[in-house]
Amino acid sequence: MAKFKLLSRGPQAKLGLDIGSRFIKLAQSGTSSQGLQLVNVGYAATPLGSVTDGVINNAEAIGEALTQIVKHFHFKEKKVVCSLPGRAVVIRQVSVPGVNLNDKEIRGAALSEVERFLPFPLDEMEYDYEVLGEMQQGDVKQTSVLFVAAHREAVQRRIEAAHVAGLESVEIDVDPFVLLRSVVESSLFDDQDTFTQTFLLIDMGATSTSLNILKNGVLRFTRVFAVGGDTLTHAIESGYGLTYLEAEKLKREKAVAFIDEERAPITEEERDAHELVRPHIETLALEIRRSLAYYTSKYRGEGVTKILLTGGGSLLRGVAAFFEEDLGIPVAHANPLKNIFYIGDMKDEAVAKMAPYMGVALGLAMRQMPQKFLGRHCLNVTVEPTYEFGSATQAGSLS
């Protein structure tokens, strides 16, 4: 999988740090003759108001929460890899005329193509790029380049938060690609049937949902939408006049995405909660249908044959059944911890409950594992030269 370096300081890190809108997650990876290991894992609630649209606006508060994770879960390693969500970065595929170009030629041509799309001046951005391969446009051979950029301040605030907790952030990656490392490359290692299909990975986070379409291990298409678990929580909060925390608790206990009373009768309270969240789930389903229709038109009738769900939002009761009914495609829950041996002190049941939240942290922790080891124990996802990325709230302003 692509490894982007919006920051690179060289030393290898064994810790993956995911600073989300709802939770901060920290994971430590390891290797053994049996395969991948999860050496340690910890988490804490993200301080309210400290992250907006994927950008940290209170590094001190995040750092203090991270300090508690390090102390409570007894982390000893100090070097971490962080990442930025798709909404906080600019990701563009550009085609550069010519092949067998040197690094200077690729960099100059790519920058001239993408600079007009950047929300801030280039000298205020951190950026990286990766050559995806060669492609033919008419009679002209071209080099396909994937370009990633983020505002330097967004990167710096993650470094500052880690520093408060006594950690050193050595690299910054990008969530949409990191997630594939754990959820696809690792967890589908013994599921070649799914891996070789055209499948859709839906990552339902707190403030956004990302869609990734892959075929035979090749990433072709990504979309990010500003609908997530918090969207549903706020709907319940407004509908009942509750606090955010009260609404979150009610959502977890009573909300349901799909009603089938012949199989599972529901209470009036569950029905009321369903009516509050249903419009937002239907909005997300509409966006998914549009994305699938676009993909089918681009690839001459080819369609998605399976859907995998991950992320904290996928824990909403009945959400898999809802998408399966609405989209007419088989849906299953992905598990980034499926093929990883946990050797820490936490009870296995507690670690299993964290699995939907751990995709990014684990993918980051896997980033610097030896390539030879990954080749034996993981599949390999590549990015198609004609890859497309789109976000409804890409690279928003800093506060």
Summary of the structure (lengths in Angstrom):
residues: 399
radius of gyration: 20.7
end to end distance: 31.8
largest distance: 65.4
contacts: 1400
relative contact order: 0.20
helix: 39%
strand: 31%
